[in-house]
Amino acid sequence: MQDTQQTTEPQAPARSTLSHGVKSLVALLVLGTGSALAGLLIAGPNGQNGPGAAEAAPAPPPLATTLLTATDIEPPATPLQTATGTLARRETLTGLVQRLGAPANEAASALQTLYDQDLIDPRRLLPGLEAEVFLDDGHLSALNVKAEAGRNLFIKRGADGGWTAAALNARLIPQYHRVGAPIETSIYETALNLGAGDQQVVDFASVFAYDVDFQREIHPGDSFEMVYETYTDEAGHPVKTGNLIYAALNGQALTRSFYRFAPSDDGETDYFDFNGESATKFLMKTPINGARLSSSFGNRVHPISGYTRLHKGTDFAAPTGTPVYAAGNGTVEWAARRGGYGNYIIVRHANGYKTAYAHLSRYARGLRKGRRVRQGEIIGYVGSTGASTGPHLHYEVYINGKPVNAMKLKLPTGRKLAETPLMMDEFLKTRDEIDAIRAEEGGSLLSVSLPMNPPSP
């Protein structure tokens, strides 16, 4: 991966002095963040890091030389004012920078430099993102946005009043970490206690979402294993975690393991079992995480009307606002209120299948009739609209117009690499590499062995 992304500005005439803000930024970068920037270097055109790239690239110039072109640097007469804050929910980055003391027009013009060069996507900012402003007599002189772990975006005001931006990426060293143990309470709690992060547990749950109901089919004594990427800086300090490359579950309901692999013929990353069969199925078994099954498919006395009638779906009790996912790839056929269903979504899939989601509190942003959705994409949020006694998701599956029990549905499987010998050969190499990593990380410590999985019918 490349080491930095940086914009350049026209060479300004040499000046005998610099603005106090720029000079203080130099002091900050050289003195205040020396250890943090030891592993930073100037990035190339795509602004990404990659193993092996650093060795071939020439040594970058000192950071101060890169950011400044003046020939005469004098100590500032007065120190800069600094302020640091984190992005709040529903707050814009411009709003955060203003809240930290920058004038509105200066905050907007400085951040526009990032947006114009695609250094950051303002639509994908998450609460908690950190920004630091440097003010010179009430005016914005420089800005540091910590876009993500190991990546900082610096903006400074030039001698001509314009703004220059640079993305500085830490030189990261990829490693791997394995966790595995019997499950005493939940996979989530056990994995986090062993050092895994939220994202690794979410990815693990997603891999098995087609086969296992984690609320009802996990039992004490079942065991799991996961191997995932980690990244450290050159000093060995952990910076971030990465992709889950191996996931295994050995329990009463299921014994299966999956390897992360992207076939070269389509480039679509997926998880495949020992025999090269995809974890992905046509539809997810449950389109919601962490919910309790509160009512099953079948005849029942309706809690509001009092009549006995067919309950055409499965109810999952969950707090209001819990994300609801598209159970499979398809097209939104309905996304509006519908009688007792309240806020209601229907997604049309291939082969005569449709799925429906009722009582939602709201829809995902941009969701509308005719829009294509991908499996696992958030389409709405749990609520209690319509004829509902409490927050829950009412989930329905139809085949050629007939309602069916989603919990007992035998779903078509995903790709089988054995049908493409060249791709199967690629997968076997990846599988062996991951198994070697597992062995190095103590994979044999898993309490229950994981046998070869028989092919699906």
N, C-alpha and C positions, 0 to 999 in steps of 0.2 A: 504494500500500500504506500501511497505517497505520504510525505511527511507534513506538508502544509499547504494552505491555500492563501494567496496573498495578492492584493491589488497594488498597483503602482500609480503614482501621480506624476505629473510633469515636474521636472527639476526646477525648483525655485531658486532664485538668486541667493547667494550666500548672505546671511545676516549676522550681525554681531551679537544679537541676543535672540533668545527663543521665548515663547510664551511660558509663563510660570507653569501652566498645566502640563505642557509637553515635557518640560525638564523634570517635573516631579514624577511623571510617568516613568521616565528613565530610572529615577531613583527607586521607584517602587519595583520595577521589573528586575533591576540589577541587585538591589539590596534586600527588599522585602520578600521577594519570591524566588530567591536564588536556588534554594533546594527544590522548589516545586517545578522550576523551569529547566532543571538540569537535563531532563530527558526530552525537552521540546526542541523541535526544529522546524524550519520553514517548509511549508507544504507545496506540493506540485499542483498540477491543474485540477485533479479530482479531489484533493483534500482528504485522502484516506491513507491510513498506515497499512503496512503489510510486512510480514516476516520476510527477511532477505533483502528488502529494498534499501535499507539503511546502509548496508555494507557497500553497495555499488554506487551510492550517491556521494558526491563530493561534500566535504564538511561545510555546513552552512556558516555564513558570517555571523558575528556576534549579534545578539538580539537588538542591542542598542543601535548598532550600525544599520540594521535592517529597518528599524522604525524611524530613525532620525537621519537627516542628511545635512544638518547644520554644521558649520565648521567651528563655531565658538559657543560652548555651553557654559553658562554661568549659573551659580547657585541661585534659586528663586528668592526673591525678596520676601515673599510670604509663602507659607506652606499651603498645599492644596487641601481642600476639604474633601473628605471621602465619606461615603455612605454605602452600606450593603443591605440588601433585602432579598426576599424570595417571592416568587410569583404566587399570588393567591388564586383561589378558584374564581373563574370567570373574569380574571383580570388580564389585560393585554400587556405585552412587554413594554409598549410605550407608556402605558399607565403606571407600570412599576417604576420605570426610570423617572417619570415625573414625580411619583411619590417620594423618590429618594432625593428630590430637590432640583432636578434639571428643568429648565424652561421647556414648555410643550413643543415649541417649534424646533428647538435644538435636539430634543429627544427623538422627535419624528425623523428629522433629516439624518441624524447619525445612524439610527436603526435602518433607515431605508437603504443605506449602503450595504447592510447585510442581506436584505431582501433582494436587492437588485442583482447581487452576485450569487444568490441561492445558497448562501452560507447557513441559513436557518429558515425553516418553514414556519411562519407565524401561526399557521392553522394547526400545528402539531405540538405546540408548547404545553408542557405539563406543569401543574402546580408543584412548587418546590424549586423550580429553576432559579438559580442565583445570579444576581447582577450586582456590580459594584461601579459606582459613578465617582468621577474625580472632577470637582468643581473649582474653578478659578474665579473668585470674586462674583459668585453666583451664576457663572456661565459654565456649561458643560465643556470640559477640556478633553476628557477621555472616558472610555467605558469598557468594562470587561464583563462579558456574558459567559458564564460557565454553562455551555450548551448541554454537555453530558460528561460523564466520567472520562477524564483524560483528554478533553477537548475544550479549549478556551477560545473565545472570539474577542479580539481586541480592536477597538475603534479609537482613533485619535484625530484631533483637529490639526490640519496642516497650516503652514504659514500663510496660505492664501484663504484660510477660513473653510476650506473643504474638508471632507472626511476621508480617511483611509482605513481600510479594514484588513485584518489578517486572521486566519484561523491557525491556531497552534495546537498540534496534536502530539500528545505524549508518545514516545517510542515505546510501544507495548510489547511485552514478551508473552506469547501464548503458552499456556500450560493446561493441565487437566486436573479435575478433582472428582473423586468418587465418594458417594455415600451409599450405605446399604445397611439394613437392619430389620429385625422383626418389628411389626407394627403393634404398638401397645395401645395407643389412643387413636391417632390418625396419621396418615402419611404426611400431611402438612406439618403437624407439630414435630414428628420424629425427624423429618428431613431438615427443618429449620434448626432444630437442636444440634444437628450434625454439621451445620455450616452452609447448607443450600439456601438460595434466596427464593423470594416469592415467585419470580419468573420461572425458575426451574420447576417448581412444584406445579405451577399453572400449565407449563408445557407437558409435564408428565401426565397430568390429568387429561389434557387434550389428546395425547397419544392413545390413551385407553378409553376415551369417552364413547367409542363405538361399541365397546365390549363389556364395560363394567359400570355398574351404578355404585359410585363411591359411598353413597349414603347407606346402602342396604346390603352390599355384597362384599364389603371388607370386614374381616373378622380378626380378633386378637390372635396372634401367632402367624398370620400371613406375613410375608416379607417382601421387600422391594429393594431395587438397586437403581441408581442413576449415576451417569457420568456426564459431566458438563465442562465447558471451556471456562478457564479463568485467565485474567490478564494482569500482569504486574509491570511496574515501571522498572527502569534499569537498576534502581536501588533495591528491588525486590518487594516493594510495597504493593499490596493488592489495589487495583484500580477499578476493575469491574468484572462481572461474570458474563459468559456468553451462551452459546447454544447448548442445548441438551443433545448429546450425541448417542446416548444409550439409555434405554428405559426397560426395566424388567419388573414383573410382578409374579409372585408365586403364592397362590392362595386357594381357598376352597372353591371360589367361583371361576378362577382362571389362572393358568400358568402360561406366561408368554413373555417374550422379550423382543425389543425393536431397536433397529439401528438407523441413524440419520443418514440419508443418502439422496443425492440428486443425479438421476440418470442423465447422461450426456445428450441423449436424443431429444429430450424436451426441457431439461434444465429445471424441472419442478421438484423442489425439495420435499421429501416425505419421509415417513418412518416405515421400515420394512422388517418383517420378522426374519428368523434365522433362514427360512427357505425362500426369502425374496418376495413375500406377499405383503402388500401395502396394509398399513393400519387403517387407512382411510376407507370408509364405506360410503354407500350412496347417501345415507342419512345418519345423523348422529342419534344415539339412543336417547339422550336427554339434552335439550337445547339450553340448559341452564346449569350453573355450577353452585354447589353448596345448598341446594334446596331439599326440602322434605316432601316426599310423596304423600299428599293429603287426601287424595281421592282417585280411585282407579277407574278404568274404562268398564262400562257395563250398566245394567239397570240399577237405579238407586232412587231414594226419595229426595227430591230436590230440596235443598235447605231453605229456599225462599218461597217457592210456589206450593210445596207440600205434596206435589204429585209424584208418582213413581213413573219414571221415564228413562230412556237410554241416556247415559252420560257418555257423550261421543268422544271424550278425550281423557287425558290424564292431568290431574291438578298437582302443581308443585308449590307448596307454601314457601315464601321467601320474603324478605323485607322489601318494602317499596324502594324502587330504584335499582334493584338487582338486574344486571344486564341479561338480556335474552338474545340468543344467537340463532342465526339461520341454520336450520338442521341440515341443509344441503344447498348445492348450487341451484339457482333458479331465478325466476322473474317475479317481482312483486305484482300480484293480481289485485290486491285490495289493501289499502292502508288508510282507514278512516273508521269512524264510529259505526257500530252496527248493533242496534237494539241492546239486548241483555248481555251481549259480548263486550260492550264498552268499546274501548279503543282496540281495534282488531286488525290483524295482518294475515293475509293469505299469500303464500309463496307457491308458485307453480313450478314443479320439477319435471324431469324427463319421465317417460314411460308411464304417464297417467297418474303420477304421484302429486299430491298437494299437501302442504302442511299449513296449520293455522295457529295463531297465537292471540289469546284474548285477555281482556281486563287490564291491558297495559296502562301504566301511568302516562307514558309519552312514547313517541317514536324516536328512533335515531335521527340525527341531523341529516337532512338530505334524502330521507327515505320517502318514496312516492311510488304511485302506480306506474308500472312499466320499467322500473329500475332493476337491473341485474344485481344479484347479491351472491356472495361466495359463502361456502360452508364455513361456519364459525364466525362470520361477521356479525357484529352487534346490530340488531334491527330495532330493538325497543327495550323498555325497562318495565319491570314488574310493577303492578299497581292493583287497584281495586275498583276500576270503573265498571259501569254496567251493573248487572245483577250479581253482586259479589258480597260475601259476608266478611271478607278480609283480603289483604294483599296476597295474591298468588298468580301463577301462570297457568292458564288452561290451554293445554297443548293437544292439537288434533292432527291425525294423519288420515288422508283419504287416498284410496286407490280406485281410479276410474269412477269417482263420485261416491264411493262407499266408505263410511268411517271404519277404521280398523284399530286394534289395540296396538299402540306404538311400542309398548313394553314387550310384546311377544312377536313382534314383526321380524321375519327373517329377511335381512337386507342384502342386496347384491354387494359383493366384495369389490375392492379396488384393484389396482394393477397387480399382475403377477409377473415378476421379472423373468421367471423361467420360460415364459412364452417368447422372450427376446433374448436369445443366448448371449449376444454381445453385451447387453446391459447386465445380464446375470453375472458375467465374468467381471465386469466393473464392480458390481455390488460385492462379490466374494472378496475382492481385494480390500474394499473398504471395511467389510465385516471383520476380516482378519486383522486389519490395523487397529480397529476399535477394541477387539478382544485382547490385542497385545497391550493397549493402554490400560484396559481393565486389570490385566494381570500385574502390570507395574504398580497400579494403584490399590492392589489388594483385593481384586475381584473375587478371589477364591474364598474370601471371608464370608460371602453371602451364606446365610444359615441353611438354605434349601437350594439344592442344585436345580438348574434350569435345563431340562431336557430339550432335545430338538422337537419343534412343533410339527405335528402332522399337517400336510396341506389341507386347506379348506376344501369342502366339496364344491 
